[in-house]
Amino acid sequence: MQLFYLKQFRHYLILILFQLTLTFFAFSDFYKNGFNASFSNEYDGLKNNYTLIQYVKEPISEKGIFHFQFMNYPEGEYVFTADNTPLIAIPLRYIHHYWFPIADYTPNIFNFFIIF
């Protein structure tokens, strides 16, 4: 019975290994430098890195977890309009404030999720 399941998932395992091989060759700098690189280190790419880091670090205000004060002072900004990738940024902010501090590793975690 187990041999049947192994044969059934063999194609998926081959596909996953092929994908990992492609990402290793395409993003070898990220693997060599421990994801301490940036996809874009100028213009909007650099701004997006800073807003993501600041969003995760900033204390959660009474306006909720989606709001932060880094841009558009004094009214603030929402994560959805600041190019922050909300599906990654919101969980990172929650983890940083309620479980353990991960703000220093935010760009690395973001790069990992973008590549994989």
Backbone bond lengths (Angstrom), bond angles and torsions (degrees), N, CA, C in turn:
res aa  C-N    CA-C-N  psi(-1)  N-CA   C-N-CA  omega(-1)  CA-C   N-CA-C  phi
1 M - - - 1.445 - - 1.530 111.67 -
2 Q 1.341 117.18 -42.06 1.460 120.06 -179.90 1.524 111.45 -67.45
3 L 1.307 117.31 -33.22 1.453 120.93 178.38 1.522 110.64 -63.27
4 F 1.333 117.25 -36.28 1.456 121.59 176.96 1.528 110.94 -61.60
5 Y 1.337 117.57 -44.75 1.466 120.92 179.29 1.513 111.60 -66.12
6 L 1.308 117.48 -36.79 1.457 120.72 178.21 1.519 110.36 -64.83
7 K 1.327 117.84 -41.82 1.464 120.63 177.53 1.517 111.12 -66.24
8 Q 1.308 116.10 -35.80 1.461 120.61 -178.95 1.533 111.57 -66.76
9 F 1.316 118.10 -38.11 1.466 121.86 -177.00 1.527 113.24 -96.51
10 R 1.315 117.59 2.11 1.463 120.95 -179.10 1.527 111.28 -59.90
11 H 1.321 117.77 -39.63 1.465 121.54 -179.71 1.526 111.06 -65.12
12 Y 1.317 116.61 -37.80 1.465 120.19 177.99 1.519 111.01 -67.88
13 L 1.310 117.32 -39.90 1.466 120.52 177.58 1.519 111.60 -63.72
14 I 1.308 116.60 -41.12 1.467 120.70 177.34 1.524 110.03 -64.03
15 L 1.322 116.92 -41.69 1.463 120.90 178.81 1.532 111.52 -63.91
16 I 1.315 117.88 -41.41 1.469 121.62 178.92 1.522 110.63 -65.41
17 L 1.312 117.46 -43.46 1.471 120.42 177.70 1.519 111.45 -64.02
18 F 1.311 116.91 -39.00 1.467 120.79 177.27 1.526 110.49 -63.88
19 Q 1.340 117.36 -43.04 1.470 121.69 178.40 1.527 111.32 -63.09
20 L 1.320 117.11 -43.23 1.471 120.20 177.87 1.518 111.55 -63.59
21 T 1.310 117.29 -38.22 1.463 121.04 177.16 1.521 110.87 -64.26
22 L 1.320 117.08 -44.64 1.468 120.26 178.41 1.527 111.47 -62.59
23 T 1.339 117.67 -44.35 1.466 118.97 179.82 1.517 111.29 -66.31
24 F 1.328 117.73 -32.43 1.465 119.31 177.81 1.524 110.80 -64.20
25 F 1.318 117.37 -43.60 1.463 119.73 -179.95 1.523 112.37 -73.59
26 A 1.314 117.31 -37.70 1.463 120.31 -178.48 1.526 112.55 -74.19
27 F 1.329 117.30 -34.72 1.461 121.57 -176.27 1.521 110.79 -121.32
28 S 1.302 116.98 45.81 1.467 120.51 -176.28 1.534 111.98 -63.09
29 D 1.330 118.08 -31.39 1.470 120.08 177.87 1.525 111.49 -62.34
30 F 1.320 117.10 -36.79 1.454 120.32 178.87 1.525 111.39 -67.73
31 Y 1.310 116.78 -37.54 1.461 119.79 178.25 1.530 111.30 -70.92
32 K 1.324 116.74 -40.21 1.471 120.67 -177.72 1.523 112.09 -70.81
33 N 1.328 117.30 -35.67 1.461 121.61 -175.80 1.514 113.34 -99.11
34 G 1.285 117.61 12.47 1.461 119.95 178.35 1.511 113.49 64.24
35 F 1.324 117.22 36.69 1.463 123.51 179.48 1.534 111.96 62.63
36 N 1.320 117.99 23.90 1.464 121.41 177.09 1.519 110.73 -92.39
37 A 1.283 116.94 37.24 1.462 122.20 178.61 1.525 107.93 -122.99
38 S 1.293 115.20 172.99 1.455 120.28 -179.28 1.523 109.02 -129.12
39 F 1.315 116.19 144.05 1.458 119.64 177.07 1.517 110.99 -67.19
40 S 1.302 117.10 -35.93 1.462 121.75 -179.77 1.524 108.29 -143.56
41 N 1.311 116.78 116.95 1.462 120.25 -178.04 1.521 112.03 -107.68
42 E 1.313 117.33 28.18 1.452 121.04 175.33 1.529 109.97 -149.60
43 Y 1.307 115.45 159.31 1.459 124.19 176.85 1.534 112.26 55.60
44 D 1.332 117.23 -130.16 1.468 120.80 -175.01 1.525 112.68 -66.20
45 G 1.319 117.86 -32.80 1.461 120.09 179.02 1.513 111.99 -61.78
46 L 1.321 116.68 -42.03 1.465 121.00 177.73 1.525 110.82 -67.25
47 K 1.328 116.79 -41.14 1.464 120.47 177.93 1.528 111.28 -62.32
48 N 1.328 116.10 -40.07 1.471 119.61 179.66 1.524 111.53 -65.84
49 N 1.321 117.45 -36.11 1.466 119.72 175.54 1.524 111.17 -63.17
50 Y 1.333 116.52 -44.90 1.461 119.95 -179.77 1.526 112.44 -66.61
51 T 1.326 117.63 -40.45 1.468 118.43 179.62 1.524 111.37 -67.59
52 L 1.317 117.51 -35.29 1.463 119.89 177.40 1.528 110.72 -64.91
53 I 1.321 116.96 -46.87 1.470 120.83 -179.92 1.524 110.21 -62.86
54 Q 1.324 116.95 -45.04 1.460 120.17 -178.78 1.524 111.51 -67.03
55 Y 1.327 117.15 -37.74 1.463 120.41 178.03 1.523 110.73 -61.48
56 V 1.311 117.63 -42.81 1.464 121.08 -178.90 1.524 110.44 -69.28
57 K 1.323 118.28 -39.62 1.470 122.00 -176.39 1.521 113.77 -74.77
58 E 1.318 117.25 -35.21 1.462 120.51 -172.70 1.526 111.96 -65.04
59 P 1.330 117.56 137.59 1.476 120.29 178.60 1.530 111.42 -60.33
60 I 1.301 115.84 146.82 1.461 121.01 179.84 1.519 108.57 -73.95
61 S 1.324 115.94 124.39 1.465 120.76 -175.98 1.523 110.53 -87.79
62 E 1.322 115.04 179.19 1.457 119.80 178.73 1.525 111.87 -71.38
63 K 1.338 117.56 -11.60 1.466 120.98 177.41 1.523 112.19 -81.73
64 G 1.312 118.07 -5.97 1.459 120.99 174.62 1.516 113.81 113.26
65 I 1.313 114.73 175.80 1.462 121.10 -175.47 1.534 111.84 -73.24
66 F 1.329 118.05 -19.65 1.462 120.95 -177.74 1.525 113.17 -82.44
67 H 1.308 118.33 -13.76 1.463 123.25 -173.50 1.523 110.96 -101.62
68 F 1.347 115.85 142.03 1.459 120.17 171.75 1.518 110.11 -149.40
69 Q 1.326 116.29 161.33 1.461 122.47 -169.77 1.529 114.10 -103.66
70 F 1.301 119.20 9.79 1.463 121.03 -173.54 1.531 112.44 -67.75
71 M 1.309 117.01 -39.41 1.458 121.22 -178.90 1.523 109.37 -115.26
72 N 1.328 115.62 162.06 1.457 122.62 174.06 1.527 111.94 58.86
73 Y 1.306 116.03 44.17 1.459 122.10 177.93 1.511 109.89 -60.22
74 P 1.318 123.50 139.76 1.450 131.83 5.78 1.524 113.64 -94.68
75 E 1.348 118.58 -6.83 1.459 119.12 -175.08 1.522 113.01 -76.10
76 G 1.317 117.38 -28.68 1.453 120.65 -178.86 1.516 112.02 94.99
77 E 1.297 115.43 -172.11 1.451 121.99 -174.50 1.520 108.79 -145.87
78 Y 1.307 116.44 156.04 1.457 121.30 175.57 1.520 109.62 -104.42
79 V 1.304 116.39 150.45 1.453 122.26 -175.38 1.526 111.67 -59.37
80 F 1.311 117.76 -28.71 1.457 121.22 -176.36 1.520 112.88 -72.32
81 T 1.320 118.19 -28.96 1.467 120.95 -176.39 1.520 113.18 -101.73
82 A 1.310 118.48 5.58 1.458 121.14 -176.47 1.526 112.71 -111.12
83 D 1.321 118.51 19.45 1.474 123.07 179.40 1.520 111.71 55.59
84 N 1.319 116.96 47.45 1.466 120.80 -174.44 1.521 114.80 -103.88
85 T 1.311 120.11 3.57 1.462 123.21 -175.43 1.532 109.52 51.75
86 P 1.316 118.12 75.44 1.463 121.77 -172.13 1.525 115.52 -55.93
87 L 1.329 118.62 -32.30 1.464 119.85 -179.12 1.526 112.64 -65.31
88 I 1.323 116.96 -21.70 1.467 120.99 176.04 1.520 110.65 -101.81
89 A 1.324 117.40 -40.78 1.463 121.56 -173.49 1.530 113.16 -68.03
90 I 1.313 118.10 -42.02 1.466 120.51 -177.13 1.525 111.91 -65.14
91 P 1.343 119.27 -48.68 1.476 117.46 175.94 1.525 113.53 -61.71
92 L 1.334 117.56 -36.26 1.467 119.49 178.07 1.522 111.10 -63.88
93 R 1.322 116.97 -40.49 1.469 119.98 178.68 1.525 110.93 -65.71
94 Y 1.316 116.40 -42.25 1.462 120.58 178.82 1.529 110.41 -61.93
95 I 1.319 117.11 -46.86 1.468 121.14 179.26 1.523 110.41 -61.83
96 H 1.332 116.99 -42.87 1.466 120.82 -178.52 1.524 111.88 -62.45
97 H 1.313 117.51 -39.92 1.469 119.75 -174.48 1.525 114.19 -89.34
98 Y 1.315 118.23 -25.30 1.461 119.47 -174.03 1.521 114.59 -113.38
99 W 1.333 118.94 -19.14 1.459 119.76 -179.07 1.517 111.49 -113.44
100 F 1.320 117.90 -69.34 1.467 121.10 179.02 1.527 108.41 -156.25
101 P 1.330 117.00 153.15 1.475 120.33 -175.18 1.534 112.28 -70.26
102 I 1.320 115.80 123.69 1.461 121.07 177.88 1.524 111.97 -128.41
103 A 1.317 117.68 10.94 1.463 120.49 -174.89 1.529 112.24 -60.54
104 D 1.318 117.95 -32.91 1.460 119.87 -179.88 1.525 112.11 -68.85
105 Y 1.316 117.16 -20.39 1.461 121.60 -178.79 1.523 112.81 -104.93
106 T 1.318 117.02 8.66 1.456 121.46 -176.17 1.527 113.02 -57.74
107 P 1.335 120.82 -48.92 1.473 118.86 179.31 1.524 112.56 -61.66
108 N 1.324 117.49 -37.05 1.462 120.36 179.12 1.521 111.32 -65.45
109 I 1.326 116.79 -43.83 1.462 121.32 179.21 1.528 110.03 -64.99
110 F 1.319 116.47 -41.81 1.464 121.04 178.51 1.528 110.70 -60.78
111 N 1.326 117.22 -47.67 1.469 120.96 179.31 1.519 111.07 -60.27
112 F 1.318 116.97 -40.83 1.457 120.87 179.07 1.524 111.13 -59.28
113 F 1.349 117.29 -47.09 1.446 120.39 -178.89 1.529 112.54 -69.17
114 I 1.314 117.63 -31.44 1.455 120.67 178.92 1.529 110.49 -70.91
115 I 1.317 117.40 -40.39 1.467 120.46 -178.58 1.515 110.80 -72.34
116 F 1.319 117.52 -42.44 1.467 119.88 -176.38 1.497 110.78 -100.04
